[in-house]
Amino acid sequence: MVNFICLLIVALILFFAGNWLLPITDPTEAVYALTAKEMLAAGDWLSPRIYGDFWFDKPIMFYWELLIAYKIFGVNEFASRFFPAVFATLGLFLTYFFGAKLYDKKTGFAAAIILATSLEYWYISHAVITDMTLLVMFSLTLISFYLGYRAKNPRLYLMAFAASGVAVLTKGPIGFFLPGLIILIFLAWQGDLPHLKELFRVKNLLLFAAIVAIWYLPMTIIHGAEFVENFLGVHNFLRATVSEYQKTDVWYYYSLVSLIGFFPWSFAIIGIAIKKFRRLPKLDVPEKFLLVWALTVVIFFQLCATKYVTYTLPAMIPAAILLSRCFVNRWKVFVGVAGATLIIFPLLQFFVALPLAEDNSARREAEMILPLIDDKTCVVSHGEKYPSSLVFYTGAKVYRLETKYHFYHIKPQKMTWKSKNVMPFMTFDELPADKKILAIVSVDWERKFLDNTFLYKWELVGEVPKGALESLTEKIFYGREHKELKYKIYRREI
């Protein structure tokens, strides 16, 4: 009970405190939050939609979480971040439970604390994305399998297949394929591949299929080829084979992510890796399973073309349990590091994460333009990035303003990453003459905007400064004392 209370207090401090202050950021968080907001407004809990059109980026599970939170708490920042924090807490207790089952309660508690106080886990516990839900269901799949395998209790395999079904509802086929690959490699190492017959019984597969069919079947019936092509084609096949961001497609990407993500425990990762590989033939069965689980996740996503920081999150629970074994006889070091982190991370949230979130959100811009918008106003945005958070906070239709030439090169195309450009577009020659125009213009693109609209009489009605951290960086490195601007807001009357 003491361990349970301690972990709950840690979760409240690290995962929930201050979530209502963090604005919804661009690009990813705003897309999820806006999709759920539009689904709620439409009364449609089945088909994700954004900017008024159907949107087949991710499965339904995380949207259901957002919809439930919006129903309970209203459409706001705390509601958006509520279920990521809840699932982060569930992941904490799942780690404690599994660590205690494999070894003892002391190991389970240490593993849970290591997980909670790791930089990546702490960050994702606040993020409005699918990954924390996937982590819990992915982990529950593998934990249920292993405990069933160890106890020779096939009934636990039902839980494994059920959790895998929810993982597929959260992130797609990877929720079944990757845990299956881990189990396959583990059983091969054990020399027990025939056990797959016990695992893949008809009743287990039927339960999995029934859970998956809750959403995939009606979506396929209603939306047909468009759903299959966009969801499976673009957001699964293309993601694995064509890099969305070339800069991250490097061989060392997830090695670096793992070291940074496990800060401040990173110093133990290299040591434990050397230790485990030296005694590879002598590893006990739990160590084999944990090692296969962690390494398969990292290697698999390293081989995929598209790489995101969050993809290898499911490797953190087995890694945390392995790391906890390093501190069995080093409790002074463990308590010192964990205690310092419990102080530092909340400070980072308020003095670093909050300004960074403000820098990457259009909440301030929305507050400025809301009083200026009426039914005769056309709102456009011109800049390198389209601010979906502006749409989330204002509820207005915001057009991405482009030249004809640039629009031709970024307009949606099938089976390319450009298919994600589903926001409403408008070219400069399409600006309406019979409406007021409100333009949110990035300062770096201001000259281009004014050159393409030199016949218009614009009134500057607002300026949005850069966030605190961004301005501080400008001052330190460039010696600039004046306030740097992020956006300028122009208005043209009819």
Stockholm file with secondary structure:
# STOCKHOLM 1.0

chainA/1-494         MVNFICLLIVALILFFAGNWLLPITDPTEAVYALTAKEMLAAGDWLSPRIYGDFWFDKPIMFYWELLIAYKIFGVNEFASRFFPAVFATLGLFLTYFFGAKLYDKKTGFAAAIILATSLEYWYISHAVITDMTLLVMFSLTLISFYLGYRAKNPRLYLMAFAASGVAVLTKGPIGFFLPGLIILIFLAWQGDLPHLKELFRVKNLLLFAAIVAIWYLPMTIIHGAEFVENFLGVHNFLRATVSEYQKTDVWYYYSLVSLIGFFPWSFAIIGIAIKKFRRLPKLDVPEKFLLVWALTVVIFFQLCATKYVTYTLPAMIPAAILLSRCFVNRWKVFVGVAGATLIIFPLLQFFVALPLAEDNSARREAEMILPLIDDKTCVVSHGEKYPSSLVFYTGAKVYRLETKYHFYHIKPQKMTWKSKNVMPFMTFDELPADKKILAIVSVDWERKFLDNTFLYKWELVGEVPKGALESLTEKIFYGREHKELKYKIYRREI
#=GR chainA/1-494 SS CHHHHHHHHHHIIIIITTTTTSCCCTTHHHHHHHHHHHHHHHTCSSSCEETTEECCSSCSHHHHHHHHHHHHHCSSHHHHHHHHHHHHHHHHHHHHHHHHHHTCHHHHHHHHHHHHTSHHHHHHTTSSSSHHHHHHHHHHHHHHHHHHHHHTCTHHHHHHHHHHHHHHHHHCTHHHHHHHHHHHHHHHHHTCGGGHHHHSCHHHHHHHHHHHHHHHHHHHHHHHHHHIIIIIIIIIIIHHHSCSCGGGCCTTHHHHHHHHHTTTSHHHHHHHHHHHHHTGGGCCHHHHHHHHHHHHHHHHHHHSSSCCGGGGGGGHHHHHHHHHGGGTTCHHHHHHHHHHHHHHHHHHIIIIIHHHHHHTCCHHHHHHHGGGCCTTEEEEEESSSCCHHHHHHHCCCEEEEECHHHHHHHSCCTTSGGGGCCSCEEEGGGCCSSSEEEEEEEGGGHHHHHHHTTTSCCEEEEEEECCHHHHHHHHHHHCCCSCCEEEEEEEECC
#=GC SS_cons         CHHHHHHHHHHIIIIITTTTTSCCCTTHHHHHHHHHHHHHHHTCSSSCEETTEECCSSCSHHHHHHHHHHHHHCSSHHHHHHHHHHHHHHHHHHHHHHHHHHTCHHHHHHHHHHHHTSHHHHHHTTSSSSHHHHHHHHHHHHHHHHHHHHHTCTHHHHHHHHHHHHHHHHHCTHHHHHHHHHHHHHHHHHTCGGGHHHHSCHHHHHHHHHHHHHHHHHHHHHHHHHHIIIIIIIIIIIHHHSCSCGGGCCTTHHHHHHHHHTTTSHHHHHHHHHHHHHTGGGCCHHHHHHHHHHHHHHHHHHHSSSCCGGGGGGGHHHHHHHHHGGGTTCHHHHHHHHHHHHHHHHHHIIIIIHHHHHHTCCHHHHHHHGGGCCTTEEEEEESSSCCHHHHHHHCCCEEEEECHHHHHHHSCCTTSGGGGCCSCEEEGGGCCSSSEEEEEEEGGGHHHHHHHTTTSCCEEEEEEECCHHHHHHHHHHHCCCSCCEEEEEEEECC
//
